[in-house]
Structure formats: structure tokens, C-alpha cells
Amino acid sequence: MRGDLGLAAALNIDDYMISSNCHGAPPPLRVARYLRVSTRDQSLDLQRDETAAYAAQRGWTVVATYEDTMSGASTKRPGLTQAMADARRGKFDLLLCWKSDRLFRSLSDFVRTVTELGEMSVAFASVTEPIDSSTAAGRLVANILAVLAEFERGLIRERCVAGVAAARRRGVRLGRPPARFDLDHARDLREAGESYKAIAGKLGVSVGVVHKALREVHKTSPEAPPDRPALSVPADAA
């Protein structure tokens, strides 16, 4: 009997029944559907029809439907947000979509979301792809995709490290470029009685940058150069 169960899982036969199962048939899965199109000119009818037929064929009960009309690249999708919230509340057992790109933005997003659903004891299935994490075969596919996602992340890291090393060999300066600071203008403004905060606002830098720059002037030039007066603060500003 164990061999029959393994064969059923490997072939992804959802309605495979073992007559000797003393507990009887399990209750039908409570299924939530997630449907998405990118623009209002597109229709959700195809996704509605095929997900409904897919669930009915397997004896699943559709208990909720979540819909979004926006780009899949958007990180703020009200329908998906509500679906994940209801999954946390245990309102359904499986999240069904017509195609995985209706739900996920990337392979890494697929792995992250399916893992999150699994931690809430919620499975994921796709109508048009061999992905159904409620079955052994479907979990195998999901695990393979997870390995591929990790492999992809590793390649990206390696390319980044190699690119940085190559840039350094060419003498390229990495990181944020230094902020441009007009020291003469800052001195003029300070001598005119402007506060450090006002100077920072006019020059587009932080107050700390102004303090540091003018302090360095005092350290390196304790006496005024011949062509200009020493940096001073008017008596009425003191």
C-alpha cells in the first residue's frame, strides 16, 4: 500500500483513493483563487473559468477569490495583500492561480512566497504549470525552483564581486562621490552672520559638514591670509 501511495504522489493524481484507508476520504480542500491582469482593457474571465474548472475537477471548494488589476511588478497589490492576510487567519488551505506569473514577480519571489504560505500550512497550485505544493510531485518542482533561485543569486553575487575587483584594478573609485562644498561661499555667509543651519540649507549639505569644514579652516589657517579678513562672527550675532 505504501508503494501505491508513493506512485500516486509521483504521478500527481489528486483523486487517487486507497480503499483500505480506515479514515475515509479527506475533506475537500478549501481553495482561494488569485487572479490578476495588468490593465483594465484585459479580462479576468479566462482565469476565472479555468481556475473554477480546475478546482471542480479535483473536488476542491472555492471559498474566496482575490483580484488585482495592476502590473505584476507592483509591490502593493490589495488583492494579494488580503489573500496573504486571510491565509494567516487560516481561511483556506490552498492558493490557486491560473499561472505563476500572475502572482509572483520573480523566481526568488516565488520561493519566498511559497515558503511563507507553507509556514502557514497553505499550499500553492498553478493551473497551467506542474506546480502543486499539496502533492509530493508539486513539492519536488517547488524545491527544484528554490535550488535554481539560490543558484541564480549565487551567480549574481559572483558577477558583482568580479565586477568590483575589475573596477578597482582599473583605478575606478567606488562608492558615493564626495559632496561638493563651496568653502569660500560658506566662509562668506558665516562672516555675514549666517547660522550654521542656514549655511547648510543654502549649500545643500548637512550642518555637520559646515561645522567640520569651517573648523578645519580655523585649524589650518589661524591667521587670515593677506588678501582677505579673518573668519569672524559679528558681535550682534554672538
Secondary structure, DSSP 8 states (H G I E B T S, - for coil): -HHHHHHHHHTT-TT---TT-TT-S----EEEEEEEESSTTS-SHHHHHHHHHHHHHTT-EEEEEEEEES-TT-S--HHHHHHHHHHHTT--SEEEESSGGGT-SSHHHHHHHHHHHHHTT-EEEESSSS-BTTSHHHHHHHHHHHHHHHHHHHHHHHHHHHHHHHHHHTT---SS------HHHHHHHHHTT--HHHHHHHHTS-HHHHHHHHHHHHHH-SS--TTS------GGG-
